[in-house]
Structure formats: structure tokens, C-alpha cells
Amino acid sequence: MKLVPLHIRNIEEIKKNMEEIGVSSQGIEIMAPKGIFKVFKVEEITSPAANIIKQYMLSLGSDAAIPKDAFARRKKISLLIFGTVYQLKKLAEKLNSQPFGLSELSKKLSDIFLKQTESHLSFIARGRILNMDEPIVCGILNVTPDSFSGDGLLKNTITETELKKLVLKRIELMVSKGAKIIDIGGESSRPYSKPIREDEEIRRVIPVLKIVRKEFPKVFLSIDTYKYKVAKEAVDEGVDIINDITALRKSSQMVSLISKYNLGCILMHMKGTPKTMQNNPQYKDVVEEIFKFLEKRVNFCLKNGIDKEQIMVDPGIGFGKSVDDNLKIINKLYVFKSLGLPIFLGISRKSFIGKILNVDIDKRLIGSISALVVSLINGANVFRVHDVEETYQALRLVYSIFRVN
């Protein structure tokens, strides 16, 4: 007799293990939800509602943890629900017709269980599908003189012919080494940077977009901008995705542009502006605040003609966050998975890596990859990086290990 521990991460893994020992297909469908254990925290709930949940969970053979003085409080409380996926699905069914806002909680629980595996996620931009069944690498092309990473194409005096050759060389290298998205930006968003005029940003990025779109028709192109005029001209040149560090808050026209052309969009959290964001940023709970912000922006998009499949979310590593804030976000990325959307992440060469390891920008590759690997394990889908080849190899290997049972 032999006892073998199993590390089951999702429904697909428990199903595969049952198939291997010969369980019937009907038995697999019935028992698989009983093999995955989940824990959820519910915040800002009334005591009567919490009591209903607790009683239902007890009746299902599990439980819910509530504060010891929950029924003596007048203010709303938090509670923890824990149980198998099967038990939590049953809870969602029972709560559907209950008062105190529990029907809304029922819907949220049901939505989460519809997204048990990342393979169900996809991203659509201009009618093309980018499947999220494996990690996606997004290469960075900075058409700036002042990129924090030192890779801006305009940092030295360069002719139009030289720029074209350099752009094509960089893009060809990134695509050949695994990049499926190329993110092009003409304004630096490094800490304390100042915005540039729209016409200057257009002058920088549009000629480059023309070159890249013509020579690389199949790659997904993203424009890193929050300015409508820049985005509109980029769209006219064939860009697929709008990567907006303001989450579409800066321009009221941006959402209409995305809806009209069925573009993809990346909604990022930023506290303040690039010029002010690192002036002692403070949060009561950084993950909770970012989650609520992104949830609100996603709902805004859905109400204004943008489909869920067109959206990715980015918690904004380094954009108005301390070193500890960045670490907490990476450690709890799984929280953002409940939005049911791909998580886009920019960690590459960021300052928190340099501060922890005490290394300059050109020595942050190992730290970047280490953080990216942890992010992949915790739920990130798309990785915006400078070092495409090294990142692709690391993520591909980790993904290959985790998909083998």
C-alpha cells in the first residue's frame, strides 16, 4: 500500500487524475468539484446576511468564520467562507433568492466558478483572438529619448533611415524570440516624468507604427498612450490594442474609439500621475483598493460598448506604489483573477527590483525573471518586458512544468 500526496490546483487537474485511475466520465463530472478547496473573504456584509451564509455552509458540511461579536455590531463585518467547489456552488444556488444583497453575492460566486481554468480566457482585438492558454510575452518598443530603462530609440541623434533599420531589427528579434504583442510608446511614464504634447507624441510613434504594421502584419500591435488624438492616428495605422495607464479616464473619447473599431484595451491602475505618483503613495490595503478600481473601470467599459473579451487588467506595478506595495500585489495576484479577465503585467527592470537587490537597471534581468515567474504562478497572463528571449524561455519552461501531471 502506498500513499501519494497530490497538489491539485484546478478542476482540470483533478479530472485528469481521476481519468488516470479509471473513473467513469459521469463520476468525474460529479466528483471533480468536490476535489478542489477554496477560501473566500466577503467584506462589508451585514450580520444577518453573514448568519445566513454560515447556516447554509454548516448544512453543506462546511463552515464560515465570522467575528466573535458579529451580532453585537451595528456596522458591517467581514467573514471567511471555505469549502469545496461543489459546496460553494451549492451555496451560490441557495443565496440566489435571499435578501440583504446575497443574490448579488450568488452571482459573483457563480461567475468565479465559470472561470476555473485560465485556458478559458481569450482576448479579442480587431476580430483576432489571442488565446491565453499559455503565457504571452509583450515586447517593449520605446520611441523616446528618456526611457527609464535606457532603451529609448531617440536617446541619441538618429536619422529617419537609421531609425527604420533599428526598429525593424528590434521587432524582428522580439518576434522571432517569442513576442506575440509589441507595445509601442512615445511618452515616458517613468516616475517624475512630465507629459509631452500630442503632436510630439504623434511625430514619434506614427512613422514607427507604419513601418511595423507593414512589415509585421500578424503581430498584435499595442499603443501605449492615454491621449485620444494619438490613439486615433495609431488606430488609422492598424494598431490593435490601446494600453492606457489612466484606464480610459483621461479622455472621454477613448472608450468610443475602442468600441467603434473593436480594439483590445488594457486598463491600468495608477495613483496620481507619472510626475506625482511616487510622492509617498499611501494605501490602507493596496490590493483591495486596486481591485475595486479595476472592477469599477471594467464595469464602465462594459456599459459603454466594450465587450469583456476586449479587456485586460493591469495592477500597475511601480505606478504610485512603494516597494512593499509592489511585492504585495505580486504575492496576491490571484485576487484579480476573480475579475475573469487576463492579467497584464509590467515588471521588467522596475526600480523595486533594484532597491531589493541593490543593482542598477542593466543588472536587473535575474530579478525581473524571478518576479515574472512568481507572477505567472500567481495568475498573470501577459508580460510586458524588455528582455523577450530570456523571459519567453523562463516562462515557457515554468508553464511546461506546471501543465504536466
Secondary structure, DSSP 8 states (H G I E B T S, - for coil): ---------SHHHHHHHHHHTT--HHHHHHHGGGG-EEEEEEEEE-HHHHHHHHHHHHHTT-EEE--TTGGG-SS-EEEEEEEEHHHHHHHHHHHTT-TTTHHHHHHHHHHHHTT-SGGG-EEEETTEEEE-SS-EEEEEEE-SS--TTS--TTSS---HHHHHHHHHHHHHHHHHTTEEEEEEESS--STT-----HHHHHHHHHHHHHHHHHH-TTSEEEEE---HHHHHHHHHTT--EEEETTTT-S-TTHHHHHHHHT-EEEEE--SS-TTTTTSS---SSHHHHHHHHHHHHHHHHHHTT--GGGEEEE--TTSS--HHHHHHHHHTGGGGGGG-S-BEEE-TT-HHHHHHHT--GGG-HHHHHHHHHHHHHTT--EEEES-HHHHHHHHHHHHHHHT--
